[in-house]
Amino acid sequence: MANLISLTPKQAAHNCINSGISVDVVLIDLTDEGVEIAKAIVRITEGQWEPVTSAEEMLQQTSEAANRFAKELTQAEKVLRQADEEFATLQKQHDAQLQVSFTAGYPGKIESNQKYPLLVYVHLSSLLDEIRKLLNKRFAPMGLPLASSTSQATTAIQRGQLLTIQPNIQHIFVNPPRQEIVWTEDYHKLEFLMHYAGSESSGSALRASRDRG
């Protein structure tokens, strides 16, 4: 308390403006010194000052100051609500952009004793259309019908996280059996070779795991 009492009016005014507080002055000391101090305070704090010479004027000025404060408080609360709403909207958009999906592209029909490409993309879910275009561009020159499957990560994946991608397709041999990447880009492409390794082909799945260390 001693430190506060020892502050000059100008020092106190600077503390107020640094805290975002506007100060209005109702001046009953109409001496030259009092007026200069009032002017200095409102100049620093961007407030306003009014002289009073009677109890009625004091009541009127304090009432007007209270009304101004109430209006400013209402406006400030409105601005804060709008800021909260905008932040919530941006947060939802940000979260949607960071959702991760796994998309595999492979021939829709394969022959025995033939090797085929299997492409796996780890990508932002919002880029699915772009990934499909990349797959079509890769498979079209081969004259192979494109099949694809997409699954969304069921848990959050953070940038810099180690991911292990292991395709698991019934009756299909995949080489290499698994690959690892560190999730750093908006999408990563992994290439495998696959060939038929059974008497019949049915069912497919793409399994991905992440390192939790």
C-alpha positions in Angstrom: 0.0 0.0 0.0 2.9 2.4 0.8 4.1 2.0 -2.8 0.7 3.0 -4.2 0.4 6.0 -1.9 3.8 7.2 -2.9 2.9 7.3 -6.6 2.5 10.7 -8.2 -0.8 11.3 -10.2 1.1 11.0 -13.5 2.7 7.7 -12.4 -0.6 6.4 -11.3 -2.1 7.5 -14.7 0.7 5.6 -16.6 -0.1 2.5 -14.5 -3.7 2.8 -15.5 -3.1 3.2 -19.2 -0.6 0.3 -19.1 -3.4 -1.8 -17.6 -5.9 -0.7 -20.3 -7.8 1.5 -17.9 -9.3 4.8 -19.0 -9.7 7.4 -16.2 -12.2 10.2 -16.1 -11.7 13.1 -13.6 -14.3 15.0 -11.8 -12.4 18.1 -10.6 -13.4 20.0 -7.5 -10.0 21.6 -7.1 -10.2 24.4 -9.7 -6.8 25.8 -9.0 -4.3 26.0 -11.8 -2.4 23.1 -10.3 -5.6 21.0 -10.0 -6.6 21.7 -13.6 -3.1 20.9 -14.9 -3.1 17.6 -13.0 -6.5 16.7 -14.3 -5.5 17.5 -17.9 -2.3 15.5 -17.6 -4.2 12.4 -16.2 -6.8 12.4 -19.0 -4.2 13.1 -21.6 -2.3 10.0 -20.5 -5.3 7.7 -20.0 -7.4 9.0 -22.9 -10.2 9.9 -20.5 -12.1 13.2 -19.9 -12.3 15.7 -17.1 -15.2 17.9 -15.9 -15.1 20.7 -13.3 -17.8 20.8 -10.6 -18.6 23.6 -8.2 -21.6 22.2 -6.4 -23.0 18.9 -5.0 -25.6 18.9 -7.8 -22.9 19.1 -10.4 -20.9 16.4 -8.6 -23.9 14.0 -8.6 -24.6 14.8 -12.3 -21.0 14.2 -13.4 -20.6 11.0 -11.4 -23.9 9.7 -12.8 -22.8 10.5 -16.3 -19.5 8.8 -15.7 -21.2 5.7 -14.4 -23.5 5.6 -17.5 -20.5 5.9 -19.8 -18.7 3.1 -17.9 -21.8 0.9 -18.2 -22.0 1.5 -22.0 -18.3 0.8 -22.4 -18.6 -2.4 -20.3 -21.5 -3.6 -22.4 -19.6 -2.9 -25.6 -16.5 -4.6 -24.3 -18.6 -7.7 -23.3 -20.0 -7.7 -26.9 -16.5 -7.6 -28.4 -15.3 -10.4 -26.1 -18.3 -12.6 -27.1 -17.6 -12.0 -30.8 -14.0 -12.8 -30.2 -14.9 -16.0 -28.4 -17.2 -17.1 -31.2 -14.6 -16.3 -33.9 -12.0 -18.3 -32.0 -14.3 -21.2 -31.6 -15.0 -21.2 -35.4 -11.3 -20.9 -36.3 -10.5 -23.7 -33.8 -13.1 -26.0 -35.5 -11.7 -25.2 -38.9 -8.2 -25.8 -37.7 -9.1 -29.1 -36.1 -10.8 -30.2 -39.4 -7.7 -29.3 -41.4 -5.5 -31.4 -39.1 -7.6 -34.6 -39.3 -5.5 -37.3 -40.9 -6.6 -40.1 -43.3 -5.0 -43.1 -45.0 -5.8 -43.7 -48.6 -4.6 -46.8 -50.5 -4.6 -47.0 -54.3 -4.3 -50.3 -56.1 -5.4 -52.1 -59.3 -9.1 -53.1 -59.3 -8.1 -56.4 -61.0 -4.9 -58.4 -60.8 -3.5 -61.5 -62.5 -1.5 -64.3 -61.1 2.3 -64.1 -61.3 2.2 -60.3 -61.9 3.5 -57.6 -59.6 1.4 -54.4 -59.2 2.0 -51.1 -57.4 0.2 -50.4 -54.1 0.3 -46.7 -53.1 -0.5 -45.5 -49.7 -1.0 -41.9 -48.9 -1.0 -40.5 -45.3 -2.7 -37.1 -45.7 -4.8 -34.4 -44.3 -8.4 -35.5 -44.6 -9.2 -32.2 -46.4 -6.8 -33.2 -49.2 -8.7 -36.3 -50.2 -9.8 -35.0 -53.6 -6.2 -34.1 -54.4 -5.0 -37.5 -53.4 -7.5 -39.2 -55.7 -6.3 -37.1 -58.6 -2.7 -38.2 -57.8 -3.7 -41.8 -57.8 -5.6 -41.5 -61.1 -2.6 -39.8 -62.7 -0.3 -42.6 -61.5 -2.5 -45.5 -62.6 -4.0 -44.1 -65.8 -0.9 -44.6 -68.0 -0.6 -48.2 -66.9 -4.0 -49.0 -68.2 -5.0 -50.5 -64.9 -8.5 -49.9 -63.3 -8.0 -48.0 -60.1 -9.5 -49.1 -56.8 -9.0 -47.1 -53.7 -10.0 -47.1 -50.0 -9.8 -44.4 -47.4 -10.0 -44.6 -43.6 -9.7 -41.7 -41.2 -7.4 -41.9 -38.2 -9.3 -42.8 -35.1 -6.9 -41.0 -32.8 -5.1 -37.6 -33.0 -1.8 -37.6 -34.9 0.6 -34.9 -34.2 3.3 -33.5 -36.5 6.6 -35.2 -35.9 5.0 -38.4 -34.9 6.4 -41.7 -36.1 3.9 -43.8 -38.1 4.2 -47.4 -39.2 2.1 -48.3 -42.3 1.5 -52.0 -42.8 -0.9 -53.0 -45.6 -2.9 -56.2 -44.7 -4.7 -57.6 -47.7 -6.0 -61.2 -47.7 -4.2 -63.5 -50.2 -1.9 -60.6 -51.3 1.8 -60.5 -50.6 3.1 -57.0 -50.1 6.7 -55.9 -50.2 8.0 -54.4 -48.1 5.7 -55.6 -45.4 5.7 -52.3 -43.7 7.1 -48.8 -43.9 7.7 -46.0 -41.4 7.4 -42.3 -41.8 7.6 -39.3 -39.6 4.4 -37.2 -40.1 5.7 -33.7 -41.1 4.0 -32.8 -44.4 0.4 -32.3 -45.5 0.7 -35.7 -47.2 3.2 -38.5 -47.6 3.3 -41.2 -50.3 4.5 -44.7 -49.7 5.0 -47.2 -52.5 4.7 -51.0 -52.2 4.7 -53.9 -54.6 2.0 -56.5 -54.4 1.2 -59.8 -56.0 -1.5 -62.5 -55.7 -0.4 -65.2 -53.2 -3.5 -67.3 -52.8 -6.1 -69.4 -54.5 -8.7 -66.7 -54.2 -8.9 -63.0 -53.4 -11.4 -61.6 -51.0 -11.3 -58.7 -48.6 -8.8 -56.0 -48.0 -7.7 -53.7 -45.2 -5.1 -51.1 -44.5 -3.7 -51.1 -41.0 -1.7 -48.2 -39.6 -0.1 -47.8 -36.2 1.8 -45.0 -34.6 4.8 -45.0 -32.3 3.7 -43.9 -28.8 7.2 -43.3 -27.5 
